[in-house]
Amino acid sequence: MPFKLYLINEFQRLKEEDQKQLGWSAKRELAKINYHIHSDAIKQNLIPQKLTIQQIVFVYASEADILNMALFGFTAQQWKNQNLTLKGNQRDYANINQLICLSNLENINALFINENIPQQERLLKLNQIAIQQMKVLQEVENRRLLK
């Protein structure tokens, strides 16, 4: 009987872990999809006609780092330098709340870009939004854990 109980508990634990991973993957995919909304705003508003491919890549990377700075507090390169043994980028290691917030920030930044708000001003606004959203998401998670 104790073995059967152990087996049932272990099965439930594994199912819960599987569901968490599935949720994370879905959020990561959502963030990737919303990236297209963000990159289209960059393409339509920030890329001049006469840039080299390298210059265009820099503009996109710069805008991605605006989101990274607003949410994570460091650029992709800074993260990479601190995590030399990890593959991928900081977004691949983000938790579900961070991915939800990132997805929201991409949409908001696309709106700000379309409104021609300067990059530095966008960074400040996005950081304030990220702080507020992460607080709300953490409170929701804490309430769920208490139940």
Secondary structure by P-SEA (a helix, b strand, c coil): caaaaaaaaaaaaaaaaaaaaaaaaaaaaaaaaaaaaaaaaaaaccccccccaaaaaaaaaaaaaaaaaacccccaaaaaaacccccccccccccaaaaaaaaaaaaaaaaaaaacccaaaaaaaaaaaaaaaaaaaaaaaaaaaac
